[in-house]
Amino acid sequence: MPTAYPYARPLYVMAKPAGPLCNLRCQYCYYLEKQHLVNSKFKIQNSKEWGMSSSLLEQFTRDYIQLQQTPDVLFTWHGGEPMLKPLSFYRQAVRLQQYYGRSKRISNSIQTNGLFLTPEWCQFLHDEGWLVGISIDGTQEQHDAYRIDAQGQGTFERVMEGIRMLNEYGVEWNAMATANHHNAQDPIAFYRFFRDELHCKYLQISPVVERIREHSDGRHLAQLFDEDCPIAPFSIRPEEWGHFMCAIFDEWVRHDVGEMFVQLFDATLAGWMGVEPGVCVYAEECGHAAVMEKNGDVYSCDHFVFPQYKLGNIRENGLPQMLYGAKQNRFSRLKKEALPRQCRECQWLKACHGECPRLRFLHTADGEPGLNYLCAGYRIFFQHVAPYMDYMRQELLAGRSASGVMKLF
């Protein structure tokens, strides 16, 4: 690279210490079946230490910190369910971060379903300043439709108990929800639950879209290049997605701008401003965030944990060689280069950039492949919010707060 700091772009790797293992059986989960694909070459022989080993944790912590060229380092612990690993594992992680990151500002976030939260866990999360992402899909009726445990029972009340403990111990947390075929039917109840009952300040809403394809190894979900695969019944439909987010936006733009932050709205405004959106699915290119499985295998992205997207193993290949190598660079550029003409000429390209490549399994009106399944929904949404985004953009350019848009009502 023609620069004195060839690795100046932040190196970001999401760690999965328990791999795809989880205590829940959410019906729409795309990751649980990844256990069929995990390479067993580095399987832990000591039955008392399953998942990510202590030695791998230390190597990852050391390498990840040393390769950062900025003073801030973010560790993200994900799953499956990362709290299947005991609290002692994360205490060790903090000690290793302190040892190897003495000149760095270390931050941690952990994504959990909340069922393993205890007072001891919450005290640790508070004392260490960890950010917690809690998976919850709305009201009890909406959440329990798909987020069930291994016995087929709903989990809403247990998740709410975990949130209560987080609040009691002063732990910072964000809500991470899916938009699916069920909760899409009542977007106002969904949004008001987070605002009025949870008093949530940060809400990430991810659309659920999966296709069915049976595999001989036990997997039942399709990959990007599988063809003629039916949409899974729990998936949100394109028009549902558009109208769902429009309804939520209307409630938010009248009452909650500057008080509650919804990721899609923030990312859309960033697109209107011509700045990086802060979330990969709406960025111009992919490849900003890789994922490391419990055995050290590194993949291009959390949604592309398939053999063809494996970059290597941290025990055999260096992180910079994997994340800045030719294979990951091709993966990164493909998001932009593979856009069909319909997308390149679309007036909303600045806001979505074709969204996530994993959903580009449709053909355009001209028969060109690579159209995102949710395109029609995004068109509905962007058309609806455009006047408000224009207004907020002008307010920000004038040095005023975007919350001034609420004065229009």
N, C-alpha and C positions, 0 to 999 in steps of 0.2 A: 504494500500500500504506500502511496506517495505522501507519507506523513511521518513525523518523528514519533508519534504515538499510535502504532498500528492497531492497538487493542483499546482505543479510547472509548469505543461504544461499550456501555455497561454490559457486563457478562451476567446473564440472568439464567438460572437453572432452578426449576421447581423440583424439590426433593420429595420422593415418595417412600418414606422409611418402612411402611407396612405394605408397600406395593398396592395391588388392586384389592387386597382383602378388606372386607367391611362387615360390620355387624348388622347392617340393614340390607334390604332387598328391594330398593326403589325400582319400580317397574320400568322406568325409562333410563336407568343407569347405563352409560356407555363404557364404563371402566371395569366393572366387576368381572366381565368375561375376559379381560386382558390377562388373567392368570393362566389362560391356556397358551399365551404367547411368550411368557417370561422364560428367558433362557435359564436352564438349571445348572449351567456349567459352574457357576459360583455359589451353588447352594450351600447354606450354612450347615456344617456337619454337627455342631453342638446344638442339641435339641433345646437347651436352655436359652439360646440366643438365636431367635428366628428373626426374619425380616432383615433390615439393615444392620450389619455387624458394627461393633465398636471400632474396629480397624478401618472399615469403609467410611464410617462417620468422620473419623479423624482425617483421613485422606481427603475426603470431599471438603471438609471445613478448611483445611490448610490450602488446598489448591484453589478453591473458590475465592478465598480472601486474597491470596497472593496475586491472583490474576486481575483483580479489579484495579482500574486506573483512576477511580474517583474515591473520595473519602468516605462515601456512604455505601454500605453493603446490606442488601436485603436478602434474608433467608426466608423462603416460603416452604412450608411443610404441608403436604397435600396427600390425597389418597385416591381411592379407597378411603379408609378412616385412619388418619395418622395417629389418633389417640389409642389405637390398638397397641402401639408401642408404649411402654410404661413411662411414667413421669421421670424416672431415673435416666432414661435415654436422653430426654431433653435437658435435664440438668447437666448431663455430660456435654451436650451440644453447646450450652452456654459457656461452660468452662473452657471448651476448646476455642470458641469464638473469642473469648477474652484473652486466651494465650496467643493465638495466631493473629488476632486483629487489634493489637494494641494501638496502632496509629489510625484505626478506622472507626467510624461510627456504625455500629452494628444494629440492625433492626430485624425483628422476626415477626412473621405472620403465620397463622395456622388456620386451615380450613377444616371444620368439623361438623358432624351432624348434632353434636352437643350432648349425646347420651352418656358419655363418659365423664362429663364435668363433675367435679367434686369440690368441696371447700379447699382441699389441698391443691388441686389443679388451679383453681381460681386465684388462690394466694400467690402461687408461682407466676401465673400470667400477669397479675397485677404488679408484683415486685420487679419482674423483668421487663415490663412495658411491652408485652406482646400484643399485637392486634389479632383479634379472633374473627374469622368469617364463619357465620352460622348459616347453615342451610335450612331454610324454612320457606314453604310455598304458599303462604297466605293463611287464611282462616283455618280452623280445625277441619272443616269439611273439605276445603281445598287441599290442605296439606296431606291429610290422611288418605286421599284418593289414590295416591301413588307411593308416598313415602312410608313404607311399611317395614317391619322387622322380619327376622327369619321365621317367625311364627305366623306371619301374615297380619299382625296387629298394627294399628296406627301408632304413630310416634309423636303426635303433636304435643300432648301433655308433658311428655318427658323432655322434649326440646324446650318448651316454655319454662320448665323448671331449671334447665341449664341456663337460659337467658336470665331468669330471676337471680341465679347465683352470680352470674357475670356482673349484673347491675349492683348486687349487694357488695361485691368486692371491688367495684370501681374499675372493672376491666373494659378497655375500649373494644367495641365489636361493631361489625357491619353485617347487614343481612344480604344473603345471596340466595335468590329465588329463581326458579324456573318458570317460564310461561309455557304451559302445555294445553292440550286439548280440553282439559277439564276446567282449570281456573281461568282460562281465557273467556269463559262464558259470563264472568262477573268481575270485570276489571276494577270497578269502583270499590266493591267490598274488599278486593285484594289490596288495593292501594291504601284505603283508609285503615285497614288492619295494621299495616306497617306504621302509618303515621300516627294514628290515634290510640292504638292499643300498645304497640311496642315502642312508640316514640323514637322510631328509627331515624337516624340522620343520613345514613348512606345505604343506598339500595342498588344492588346489581341484579338485573333481570336478564336471564339467558333463555333464549327460545329453545325448546326441545324439538329436535328433528332427527329421527332415526328411520332407517329402512330395514326391512326384514330380509335376511339371507342366511339360510342354514348352512353351517360348515361341518365338516366331518370331525373336527376337534372339539365340538360342543358349542362354538360361538354361533350366535343367531342374528347378529347385526351386520349390515353391509359395510363395505369399504367404499371409498370415493369412486373407484372405477368400476364397481359392480353395476351391471345394467339390469333393467326390467325388474327392479325390486320394489315391492309394495311399501308404502309409507306405514310405519307402525301406528297403531290406533291411538297411542298417547301423544303423538306428535301434534304440535300446533300447525294449523294450515296457514298459508301465506296471508289470506285476507283476515283471518282471525288475529294474526300477529299485528297487522297494521291497525285494525280497529281497536285492539286491546291497548296498544301503546298510545293511540290517539286519545282514548278515553282517560287514561291515566295522565297524559300530558295536560288535558283540559283542566283537570282538577289541580294539578301541580302549578300550572302557569297562572292560575287565579289566586292561589293561596300560599304557595310554599317555596317560591323562588328565593334562594339564598338561605333557606331554613332546612330544606331537605334536598339531598343531592341524589339524583337518579342517573346512573352511569350512562345510559343511552342518550339522555338529554344533554349531559355534559359533553359527551363525545360528538354529538351533532353540532353543538355550538362551537366546539373546537374546529370542526370541519368548515363551518361558516367563517371562522376567523382565519382559516388557513394555517392552523398550527397542528402539531401532533396530537392525536386524540387521547392518548394515555391508555388505550385498550387496543390489543392487537387486532381484533376482528375488523375494526374500522380504519386501521392504518393502511398506508399505501403498499407496504411490503410485509411479509411474514418474517419469521426467523429470529425475532427478538427474544424469545423465551423458549428454552429447551426443557426437557424433563428427564430426571434421572430416577430409574427404578431402584428397588431395594437391593438389587445385586450389582449395581454400578453401571448397568446399561443406560446409555444416553440416546434419546430420540429427539427428532426435530421439534416436536410440539406435543402437548398433552393429548390432542385429538388425533395424532398420527403415530400412536404407539403400535406400529406394524413393522414387520421385518425390513421392508424396503426403505423405511425411514430411520432405521437405526444408524447412529453415527459412530458407535464404538462403545467401548467400556472404559470407565475411568481408570481401571487397574492396568489397562494396556495402552490407552491413548490419552494424550493430554487434552484438557478442556479447551484450550485455545485452538488446537489443531482440529478438534471436532466442531466447535461452534463457529470458527472463522474459516473453515476449510471449504473446499470446492462443493462438496455435497450439500452443506447447509446454505451456502451462498446461492446455489441453484434453487433450493427450496424457497429461499427468501424472495428471489426475483420472480419466481414463477407466478406468484399472486398477481403481480402487475402485468407481466408479459403474456399471461394466458387469458387476460380479459377478452371476451368477445367484443366485436365492434359495437353491439348494442350498448354495452356497458361503457366503453370508451367515449361514446357520443352522448351519454346520459347526462342530463343537467344535475343529477344528484350524485355524480361520481365523487365530488369533493367530500361528501358526507359518509359514504359507505365503502368506496373503493372495491366494490364487489363482495364485501363482507367476507366471511370465513370460507376458504377454499374447500373445506370438507362438505359444504352444502352446494357446491357448483355441479350438480348432476343433471340439470335440465338443459334443453336446447333453446336458443332464441327463436324468434319468429322466422329468421332466415335459415334456420337449421344448424346454426353454429353451436358447438358444445361449449359448456362452461358457464351457463347462466345459473345464478344462485336460486335455490328453491324458494327463498323468502323474498325474492325481488319484488313481486307484486305487493306484498305487505309493506316493504320499505317505501315503495312509491306512494302508497296511501299515506304513510306517516309523514314523509318529507314534504309532500304537497300540503298537508294539513298544517304543519308547524312552520312552514317557510315564512309567513308574515311576522311571526313572533321571533324567529331566529334573526330575521333582518333587523327588527327593532332592537333586540338585545345586542347584536353586533354593533349597531350604531351607538348605543349607550356605552359599551365598553371602549370603543374607539374614542369616545368623547371624555373618557376618564370617569364615567359614572358606573354605578352598579347595575348589573343586569336585572336586579330585582325591581327596577323601575317599570318593567313590563307589566307588573300587576296593577299599575295605575290606569291601564287601559280598560279595566273592568269596573 
